[in-house]
Amino acid sequence: MTRQRSYYRPEGIPPHGVFLRTEAVSADTEYLPHCHEWGQLLYVVSGVVVLRLAQERFWAPTHFAIWLPQGVEHACYNQRQATIRTINFDTRWYAELPETPCLLEVGPLFKAIQDDLFARDVLIPQDKPDLRLCRVLCDQMTLAPRQRNYLPGTDDRLLAPVLHALEQCPADNRTLAQWATEVYSTERTLSRRCQALLGMSFSEWRQRLRYLQALALLRQGMSVQSVALEVGYSASSAFIAMFRQQSGSTPEGYRTRP
């Protein structure tokens, strides 16, 4: 059963306008639509986070971050467990950051600084050294490569049914030509629409979908071989190669990470 939660403004927001939070989100938890009086960076420590902004779903896997400017209404539904950290800034801190939501590929310096702050439980930075570290976090966010969405969607009449079917069954190995037959189109037409509407090939989109599914299953304790089969790989080696390409680490390393 889905648990619905409302978001409440935290008490005691400091005058210098930066605070940090961490939260373990249970499976089947929904945060109702809300917006913030500050800019928020939502960093995914483990699992996958799915936000809904207007009519678009925003996917963020482990070690990516979603940037939400002040006043952007959003909701969140997590089918599986995830751990998130948020770094929240008032408008004085992020003048150079995007005015629209986006996905940030934050680098190792960002990760090291926020790991240090959370390890020391510095949720409201008070002294000058910690405030300077938060300034560096803002600088790193400004420099981070940006993506519109990790797993873009579309309401295109030909592509939408294909993408929806794959979300329901990521292990479906039908080729693009076979899917074209299902929707009374051609492989060439679907291929062009993938590039135009999703910004990537069909195979890349499906690979990203399988990676997101694998992250959740590995955190549930499933073996690498079982996860590989579950997301559509007949050989663990091919699955491991895909996972390393997407994350830079092995699935076993991710599965056993604290």
Buried (B, 14 or more C-beta within 10 A) or exposed (E): EEEEEEBEEEEEBEEBBBBBBBEEBEBEBBBEEEBBEBBBBBBBBBBBBBBBBEEBEBBBBBBBBBBBBBEBEBBBBBBBBBBBBBBBBBEEBBEEBBEEBBBBEBEEEBBEBBEEBBEEEBEBBEEEEBEEBBEEBBEBBEEBEEBEBBBBBBEBEBBBEBBEBBBEEBEBEBEBEEBBEEBEBBBEEBBEBBEEBBEBEBEEBBBBBBBBBBBBBBBEEBBBEEBBBBBBBEEBEEBBEBBEEBBEEBBBEBBEEE
